[in-house]
């Protein structure tokens, strides 16, 4: 028998909050943390704007986490203390989610617990930073490099900290990596292969070369509002011009209904299902056919009609072609239900968190379902569409029961997941 | 540089690599293994020490030594 898939834990480290509570407050108040990116100058005709994690210290956070068992805290420092940022942010988000799911006090069998690391190319900036030193003295390259440059490094570290002995792997899906991880986690639980699955959306630590590549490809924005970083990220606004980079790591604990019953733990929401479909397209351009098929397939798998969805957390990156294609796709799928479907883009507040976007935006969706509000689209001054019902410039109180969250990625990736309030 | 100074450099690097170890536990008669250092940790501690001392010795030459004191002595000899 197929199992229901419940969300019992959530954790996040983002530019607008280092935990779920602070992140919720930022969503409610439309807080952002956009600024100029630190690091080496890269040649381009505009400032590089982004929403990075600032003033982040593993030691300070661990000191605040009084609920963390001392042995766990010691292991975190030992295994991850000197690791690259995606590992440290992932460990913090995972700790919060593990605690939220009450797994420190009320664990399940390690063999029935799985882990999915959603993300790819996680060590690009780590490699870039080591390069100069490597050229000067390759003999001194840390032996740890051979483990740390692999994307599975974070899986190994988390599985040792939390003693996860079931299935484990990484899911690469460009900017849809988070949703790909969630769909695969859903399948592990639904099929009864695991009782618990930790899905970690990994922080995208872009190197200066990666940033320049995005800039040269025309995907990145920031020119028009280079003197006002807070205004640069504006999904679905007439003046959108490309994505604005954001840093975050999020963690979701998925659990079978049977395990939840046994552990008598609290539930955040129910993941009803999701879909991953390809365009058969190696390039960066989004395509309506694939986006429509992702949303329609997700609805079909969840046995829902378009009118059942109250809220849509869009992919909404602030890129003209991306936003416009998504709006056309939404109109095709939701046709006569557009007046009751509320739409926003969390990227307007967090920036585009790339690999972790799907997980971060599922957390944002659950927070809104639980607290009956939709967060604002703070820079949506002139919407590109007059039919769709966009959230306004301040948070709106509204009861929403079922939400959909879209993530699309380069290489023709289209994903949609559906989440229900409990 | 004498072996005591080299010992102190090794001590500093052990604490960096093994943050749960306190300085007083690190004595010349201890082996890195006794302190909980796995093979990657041991290589890293030695490489960091060689780098601090601006020394280039192939790792294969220094994998076998009795304890931290003997390692300090070996490096002092090479310096």
Interface residues (C-beta under 8 A of the other chain):
Chain A: X74 X77 X78 X81 X82 X137 X139 X140 X141 X142 X143 X144 X147
Chain B: X16 X18 X19 X20 X40 X43 X44 X47 X48 X50 X51 X56
